[in-house]
Amino acid sequence: MKKLVPDPPSVDLSNATTADTPFGTHRLFTVRAGIPAEEALLHACHLLQCAEATLSDAADHLTLNDRSLVCGAGQHIEAARALIDAVLDGVGVKRIFTPH
C-alpha cells in the first residue's frame, strides 16, 4: 500500500543554531543568532517552567472566572513545555532543571 502522507524530514539538532529573531512589543528584543539549538530549548523549557509557577500563584488570588482563564493559559504553557521536553528527551539532552 502506498503512503498518502510522506514522513517528515528528520531533524538533527547537534549542529543547529538559532536565527536572529526579534520579539516583543515593537520587536524591541532579539534572540541572537548562533545560539546552539539544544541550549535555546533548555532555556525555553526553564522560561515555561517559571511561567507555570507564576500562573499557579496568580490563580490562587483570582475570582473563579479569572482563575479559569489563567488555568487555561497554564495548560497551554504546560503543553508547550511538554513538547520541548519531548524533543530534548528524544535527542538525549540531559537537563539541568527538573521537569514538572
Buried (B, 14 or more C-beta within 10 A) or exposed (E): EEEEEEEEEEEEBEEEBBEEEEEEEEEEEEBEEEBBBBEBBBBBBBBBBEBBEEBEEBBEEEEEEEBEEBBEBBEEBBEBBBEBBEBBEEBEBEBEEEEE
